[in-house]
Amino acid sequence: MKNIYRILAMALILVMALTSLSFASAEGAEKLLNIATVSGAGDLDPAGIAIDMWTEYAKLCVDPLIRFDAEGNVVYEAAESYEVSDDQLVWTFHLRENGKWSDGSPVVAGDFINTIQRALNPENGMSIYASVLYSIVGAQEARSGEGSLDDVAVVALDDYTLQMTLKAPCTYFTSLLTVGPFYPSKTGLATLEDPSWWKNPETSLGNGAFYLAEYVDSDHYIVKKNPYYWNADAVNIDTINVHLIYDQQALLAAYQTGEVDVATGLPDYIADAYADSGELFIWNMLTSKFMLPNLSVEPLNDARVREAIAIGINRAEICAVIGSDYIPSTSYVAEFMMSNCSSEYFSKERDPLFVEDVERAQQLLADAGYPGGEGFPTLTYTYPNSDKDALLAQAIQAQLKQNLGITIELNGVEDQVYSSARANGEYDLIRHSWTADFNDPINYLDLYTSYSGGNYNGVNSPEYDALIEASNETSDQVERNDLLHQAEQILVGDNFFVIPVTTQVYICLWNPRLTNVSINEKGEPMYRYADLAA
């Protein structure tokens, strides 16, 4: 039946490919670009749930201090320069004096402090990335409530000079600057007192190439060119409509009928169908999908059981069921994450963290008291209710039953329910996923320190914490790299606190008349200076 659906879908593609797409880009007309994506998770607050939706929005509407291009070179955005003290502790950023918000008011140092203080405020329950600020003096203490926000060492020396003081040298601090809490938000408008400020165009200002003009929950948002942007002369598009389309087939249909000009997150068979079209764009995502066992649930509190589950499934067979955009992985750090001290992928610098072995998995389960799965309690596997995640869940369920005699009940839920269950520990096994915010393995590994807000299953390993802390303290990248490999071995290969399953590629289509799209350091397209060819 699945093959029949694929054949029908391919036939539809061939028919629709004959239909010419149209742009609102006639001579003298407004240049309108329609983008569609399958993920609308998160919000538009850099001090809030700054995940999928924020990431796309920020690339259009909010300039950080600096960012990086595809080659890893620094690109100055809200800052025009910075310097670091000899001891690598004091970082001083000089802002552009022509940097302005979309209402014409200046972007000042206090606007960066506004986001940092809101992210660290203990009353902000939405601040999922507060930990990226913990290298700053006083930040972790303020977030925990043991210190004051006034003691966080981020100060405005004047309107255009921002200074941050670190607890210890941090070799990847410039990478952290590209994560939400380091972005600016307009002082007096972006407040904790108004948790929905980011939905309102009157309070959700942009200092980037565009600004928010309209926001409709779970449907779309519209951004328009910011006339006050410091580099406005280089911005060619007038309006961008970002559609949130959660169904892949609906997403594909929207592209084929010309409703949207860019569609991201498409089914795997699109790669073959559009291989020679000039419309296909694929990037290797810095994404890891994994099972997260609840360490407080029996028998998942037994490392032998977790290991049995990890090595008792065949990831290649699972990916064959899901599609070619999913790739088997035994690494928690994404397979395509580059090393921080070589030209290789981080995951290729070491032996596999574990090896699939059904016979050993069966023996481990017997040693734990469940020979052939006898007496093993029924566990629930919770996942976000999408087509791909449903296929993944069903494949895992079938293999654990066949290989280990374990019965898994599937619990597919809507995104909001899924996020709540994960955050509150209301699950046995849960499908988790992480996409890197910046190019460094620490972005994955620091999530499972005992003090991390992203540590959803209660990992508490002093040895692991010590390795992460040591990696943060050394300025020797080779030593640091080795410490991070040791940490991942403890997290996955020794204890199976995290059970990797896949990584993936992202399949996209865009009309070939779309030009001047740049690529950032994570391989993602940037549309701020894009244009529509005649």
Disulfide bonds with the S-S distance in Angstrom:
none
